């Protein structure tokens, strides 16, 4: 057995508390959430505050008008719910349209779906929160209006897109102030974005006399049917986009039950539905469940090989079956069954890696896709190509409050994909790049359907005593990094900070979600290892057929699509101790008291 050796001495400080805690992909968003907790808000109020703040302090990576898949644990009901905060395709969009006019789905204005994040935040507050929109949005408004100090990661992202921004007149006003990219240490102001968020808060205040929910409904009308909606539609009409007033006016997020699996006999893990990729992690956990991972050893050759093969198998099923279950028959119960996991586990070969994407499972009783449709939609493994240079976006926020409620959200879709809507400071979600232009594909672009996405916040509960919201950005590395952090905690006994800092691995040996044009960034047999993993381990994995490549010690370079920065809060119900963890691979922060 080849076992990696490295120090588990944490790089970042450990944060403990007994009352409440917040962790996020940016320290100011964690601060915003914590301020709401200190002001008496619950985990949902605080999580929404953190999420809206991320749309300001990470506006290239998280859009105020982007997506926001959310998982909430309600302590009083002992129940987990998910808010499917991903937008729907406009009525004018379809797989047939994209094939006929563009030869596929193009990243950009034509990939725009209805913005989901505003309604997701409003719905959270309506159904599960206690505070007003204006109260929870106040930190974000302040960060946008008064500015915040530019930090190295965002400065690097802006500098890397300087030529793109010079071609976008509205974005250039924001991201090239004074005609140049801002430098670390500069004050960065987003006045139009501040005005947009303030406009919603003002509309709420104007209707607040009729009650809190009436105020929140006014916020929804103001975004999806008011002046902001009119500006979005006018912009799309002027530059050839597909989004129209009726698409916006008819949109509402759905509150749904989560997907779940049991791992190790005493841990339940929850994610959103197959409109996202959370269930991919669940299937991979199921596949690994009967293997003695602890005996293999953390980041040993045997462990990494088993985990990577399980990831490939689960991802192959995602490509074949995942889509919006309101429009296609996704056999999610079968895919997450122990019987299915056992059949997939038998496909893991101890001494040989799958050199290509494994075949998707044939699920008994599934009527979509048919074997013919599966074959028609299947790419030849020889049509391989390196991942396209998509710059990383997305972020994460989690919160636990004094009542035992938990909030877990992965907001995404920032301003980096095109020109912002004039006068608004934001760009609507372009999540359509997660769809497919093959009408036979379960993730085909379909009017009114939710476009398949990578975001997948999670929550783990152990024996009713421990629970842990966790998540990360990172495109198709999200579920891979989250899988490893989960196993670090619940199999290898690490505390959360050690778990998020431990060295990781990653593969592109499956069809990448956010690259809708074949070959979908597919890299057969690829295996990326952080350099803190022993060279001997990499050599042993290569002997099994993995095409090993090495990332820097802390993941890919900043801004890369695969960079995952996991945040988590582990709560011990018996002692009341909360442990908030944040990842040093990118800007992140945590607070606890």
N, C-alpha and C positions, 0 to 999 in steps of 0.2 A: 504493500500500500504506500502510495506517495502522498504525504501529508504536507500541506503548506504550513509554514511557521512564520509568525509575525506578532508584533506587540498589539495587545488590545487596550493599551493605555489610551484613553480617549483624547482626541485632538481638541474637541470642544468641551466646555464646562457642562456638568450635569445639573439639570434644573429639577428641584423637588418642591412639592407643595402639598397642602392638605385641603385647600378650599377650592381652587380652580386653576386651570392651566390652559395655555394656548401655544401652538407651534405653527409656523408658516414658512413658505418659501422666501419670504422677505421679512426682515425684522420689524419694519414699520407696520406691516399687516398684523403681525403677532401683537405688536403694541396696541394697535387699534382694537383688536379683539379683547385684549386684556383690559383696556380702559372701559369697555362696555361691561365686562364682568364686574369690575370694581364699582361701576355705577348701578349695579343691581340687576343687569340683564342676565338672561340665561344663556346656555351654550348656543342656541340657535341665533339669538340676537347678536352675540359676539361673533359667531361664525360668519354671519352675513356682513357684519362690519369689516371683518378681515377680508372677505371675498371682494367686496366693493373696493376696499383699499388696494388690493392687488391690481385691480384694473387701472390704478393711478401709478403706483410705485413700480409696477412691472408692465406698463402699458404696451410695450412691444410684445410681451409674452402672454398677457391676460387682457382680454377686451372687456370694457364696460358693457359692450353689446355683443359679447361672445357667448360661450357655453359655460354651464355650471352644473355638472352632475353632482348630486349631494346624497349622503347617507346620514340618517339621524337615528340615534338610540334614545328612546323615550323611557326614562326610568320608571315613571309611575305606571305605565302600561307594560313595562318589560317587553318592548316591541321595537323592532327596527323597521324603518320605512326608507324608501328612496324617492328622490325627486329627479325625474328624468330631464335634467336641464340641458337638452340638446335640441337644436332647432330643426324644423321641418323644411323639406324642399318646397320652393314656390310652385304654384299651380302650372306655371309655364315650363317647368323643368321636367325632364324625363330622360331615361337612358336612350330612348330612340332619338330624342332631340340632340343629345350630345354626340351620338354616333353619326347622325346625318350631317350636322353642321360643323363639328369640330373633331371628329374622329376619336372622341373620348372626353372625359371630364378634365377641364383645364383648371389649374390652380390660379385663383384670381377672382375677379368680380363675378364670373359665371359660376363659381363654386359657392356663392353666398346662399346661406339658408336663413330662415327667420331667426333673429337674435333671441336666444333663450335665457341668457343670464338675468336680465332685468326681471322677467316674470318668475324665474326660479327664486330669486331673493325675496320678491314680494310674496310669493306663495309660502315660503318658509315663515315669514313674519306673520302672515294671516293665520296660518294653521297652527304654528308651534311657538311663535315668539311672543314677547310681551311689550316690546318697545316700538316706536314709530320709525318709519323709513328715515325721516330727517335726523333722528337721534343716532341711528346706526351708521348713516352715511356721513355724519359730520366729520369724522377723521379724514375720510377720503376727500371731501370737499376742501378741507384745510390743506392737505398734502398737495392737491392740484392747484389751488389758488395762491397759497403762500410759497409753494415750492418745497422741494426736499433736495438734499445734497446728492448730486450725481455720484453713483458708485461705479467701480471698475467694470463689472459685468455689463451693465446697461450701456456704459460709454463704449465698450468694445463692440457690442451689437450694433449700435448706431453708426459707429465708424465703419464697420464692415458693410453697411448698407448705404453708405453716403451717396454713391452714384444713383442708387434706386430712389432715394429720397429727393435727389435733385430733379428727378423726372416727375415727382409728385408735388405739385405746388402747395397743396394744403398740408401735407405731412412735413414738407420742408420747413414751413413756418414753425412747427412744433419741435422737430428733431434736429434741425440745423439752425438754431437761434444765432442771429448775427452772421448767418451764412456759413457756419462751420459746425462740425459735431461738438457737442459739449465734452468737456474733460472731467475726469474724476475730481470732485471738490467743487465744481460749479453748482450754483443754485439752478434747479430745473423746474420751470413753471409750465402748467398746462391750463391756461385760462379758459379756453373754450370747453374743455372737459369739466372744469369746475362749474361753469355756468350750466352745462347740461344736467349735472347731478343736482345742482341747486334748484334748477327749474322743477324737477320732480318733487323735491322737498317742499318747494313753495306751493305746488299744486296740492300736495297732501295737506299742508297747513290751511289752505283755503277751504278745504272740505272737512276739516277735523271736528267742527262743531257737531257733525252728524255721527261721530264716533270713530274709533280707531280704524275699524275695518273699512269704513267709508273713505277715510283718508288714504288707505292703501289701495283701494280700488281706483281712486283718483290718480295715484301714481301710475298704475297700469294703463289707464286711459291716456294719460299724458305721454307715455312712451309709445304705445302701440296704436294710438289713434289721434294724437295731437301733433304739435309742431315738429317734434323730433321725427315722428313717422313720416310726415310730409317731406321733410328734408331728405330722409333716406330714399323715399320713392322717387323724388325729383332727381336725385343723383343717379339712381339706377336707370331711369328713363333717358337721362342725358348721355350716359356712357355705355348703354347697351346691356345693362344688367336685367335680371328677370324678376326681382322682388317688386311686389305691388302692394297697394294699400289693403286689399282684401286678404293677402297672406298675413300681414301684420295684425290686422284687426281680429282675425279668427284664431290667433294662436293662444294656447294655454299649455303650460307644462302639466305633466301627469304625476300624481302621487301613486306609487306602486309598491307592492311587496318586493323585498330583495330576493336575489338568488343566494343560496346558502349551501355549504357542505360541512360535514363534521370531520375533523382531523384528529388522529391520535386518540380517539375515544372520548376526549373531554374538552375539545375546542371546537366552537362553531365559528365559521368565517362567513361574513356577509359582504356582498357587492351588489351593484346595480344589475340591470338586465342585459340581454344580448344585443341591445342597441349600442352598448359600450363593450369594452374588453375585460371588465371585471371577472366574468365567468371563465375566462381563459385561465386566470390564476387559480380559480377554484378547481377546474378540471386537472390542471397540473398538480395541485396539492393532492387530489384524489389519486392520481397515478402514483405519486410518491408515498402514499400513506402506508402501504404495507411493506415498504423497504426499511431496513434498519439503518437509517441515516446517521444516527448517533454513533453506531459502531463503525460506519465508514469513516467518520471523522470530518470535521468542518473543513471545507475547501480542499478535501483530498481529491485525488484523481477519480476515484470511484464515485464520490458524491457529486462532483461537478459534472461528470459524464451522465449520471442518472438524471440530474436536474435538467441539463440541457436537452436530453432526449425527451423528457416529459414535456418540456416547453415546446419543442418542435411538434410533438404529437397533438398537444392541445391547440396550438396555433393552426395546424392543418385543419382541425375541425372548425375553428373559427371561420376560416376563409370559405369553407364549404357551406356552413349553416347559419352564421350569425347575420342578423338584420333586424329590422323593426318588427317585433312579433305582432304588431297590429296589422301588418301587411303581408307577412310571410309566416309560414308554420315553422318556427324554430323549435326543434325537439330538445329543449333545454333540460327537461327532467331526465331524459334518457342520457344526455351528454354528461350530466352531473351525477349519474348513478354510480354506485360502487361496482356494479356489474360491467358497465362500460369502462370504468377505470381499470378493472382487472384485465379486460381484453386489450386495452391499449398498453398496459404495463408489460404484457407478454411480447410486445413489439420492441421493447428495449433490449438490445443485444449488449451483453456485458463487455465484450472486447471489440465492438465495432460500432462506430457512429453512423447514423443515417447520412449518407453523402449528399442527399438532396432532401427536399421536403417530403416527409412521409405521406403516404396516401391518407386521405380523410376516411374516417370510419363510415361504414354503411349502417345507419341507425334503423333498427327494425320498427316498422310502423310509421316512419316519417314519410310524408307525402311531398315534401319540398326540401331540397331539390330532388328530382328524379335521377336515377343513374345516368340517363341521357343528358340531363341538364348539368349534372356534376361533370361529366366528361366534356361537354361543350364549353363549360366555363373554366376548365382546368388548363393551366399554362404548362407548356412543356418545360421540364426541369432544365433543358439545355438553354432556355431563354433567360439567362441569368444576367444580372447587372448590378453594379455597386449602387448603394443607396444614394439618391439624389441629394444635392447639398441644401437640404431644408434646414434652416436655422431653428434651434430649439425654441419652443414656446411652452405655455402652460405653467401653472404653479399649484400650490396646495395650501390648505389651511385646516387645522383640526382644533377642537376646543372640548374641554370637559368642565362642567360647572359643579357648584356645591350640592346640587340636587342629584347628581349622578347621570345627567344627560350628556350625550356626546354628539359631536357634529364633525363630519368629514366631507370635504369638498375639493374638487379638482377643476377650478375654473381655467379657461383657456381662450385662445383665438384673439390675439392682440392686434396691434396696428401695423404689423410688419409686412402684411401681404398685399397692400395696395394704398391708394390715396384715401385719407380720412374724409368723411362727409363734411363738406364746408360748414364751418361755424359750430361743429359739434364736438370735435376733439376725439371722435371714435370712429371705428370701422366695424360694420356688422360682420358676424361670424362667417368665415369661409370654410366651414366644416364639411361642405360638400366634397372636398378632396378626399374624404374617407369613404366615399361611395364608389360604385362601379357603373360603367356605361354598358355593361352586358345586361340586357333585359331579363335573361335567365338566371342572373346571379341574385342570391338572397339580399345582398346589399345594393341592388340596382337603384339608381336614381329614380324615384317615384314621387309624383306630386302628393304633397301632404305627409310623406313618410319621414321619419327621423333618420338622418344620415348617420351611418355607423361611425363611431368615434373611438379614440384610444383611451379617453379618460375613464378611470375606474377606481374611485375612492373605496376604501374597505374598512371593516370593523371586525375585530376578533373578540370572542367572549370565551373565557376558560372556566368551566365548572361553576359558573355563576359568581365567581370570586374576582377574577381578573377580567378587564376588558381593555381593548386597545384600538382606537381609531388610527389609521395609517394610510399614507398615500404619497404620491410623487408626481412631478412632471416626467417627461422622457419618452414620448411617443411609444413605440413598441417595446421600449425598455421598461415601461412602467410596471407591467405585471411581472416582468423578470426580476426587477429590483425589489418589488414588494414581496414576491415569493421568498427571496433570499432573506430579507429582513425578518419576515414572519418566522421562517425556520430558525434563524439565528436566535430569536427569543424563545420560541416554544419547543424547539428540539435541542438546541445547543446551549440554552440557559443564559444567554447574554442579557444584560440590561439594555434598555432601548438605545441609549447613546452608543454603547459598544456595537449594537446590532446594526445601526445605520452607518457606522464608520468602517465596519469590517470590509475587506476587499471583495469585489464583485466580479461577475462574469456575465457575458451577453452573447446572443447569437442573432444573425440576420438570416438564418437558414429557413425562412418562411416568407410568405408574401406580405410586405409591409403595408399597413393600413393606409397611411397618408400619402401613398403614391399610386393614384388611380390608373395611370397609364402603364401597361405591361412594359418591362417585367417586374414592376412593383418593388424595386430595390432588393430583389431576392439575391442572396449571396450563399450558394449551396455549401453546406458544411462549415460555415464560418463560426469561429469562437474567439471572442475578445476577452482578454484577461487583464485586470489591473496589475500593474507591475509589482505590487506588494505580494502577489501570489508567487510562489517559488518557481524558478525556471525549470526545475526538475519536474514539477507538476505539469507545466506546459508541454514539456517533451513527452511525458507519458500520455497526455491527452492527444498529442499529434500522432503517436503510435497507434491510437485507436481510430484514426481517420479524421479527426477534427483539424480544420485548417486554422491553426492558432495564430493570432495576431495579438500584439500587446498594446494596451492603452497606457497612458501615464498612470502614476500611482493613485490618482484620485479621479479616474474616469476620463472620458474624452475631453478635448479642449472646450473651454467655456463657450456656450452658445450652440454647441453641436446638438443635433436632434436627439441623440441618445442619452444625453446627460440626465441622470436621475438623482434627485435630491430628496430622499425620503424624510418625512417628518412623522412623528408618532407621539402619542401620550399613553403610557401604561398606567392604569388605575387599579389599585388594590382596594376592593370594597371593604375587606375586613379591617384593615388598618387605616384606610382613608388616605393613604399616601399616593400622590400623583407624580409621575416621572415624565417630563416633557423632553423630547429629543429632537435635534435638528442637525441637518447634514452639512458638513463642511465642503461638499463638492460644488456648491453654488451658494449665493446669498441666501441665508435663512436665519430664523431666529426663534427663540422660545422663551416663555415666561411662566412662572408658577408661584403660587403663594399658599 
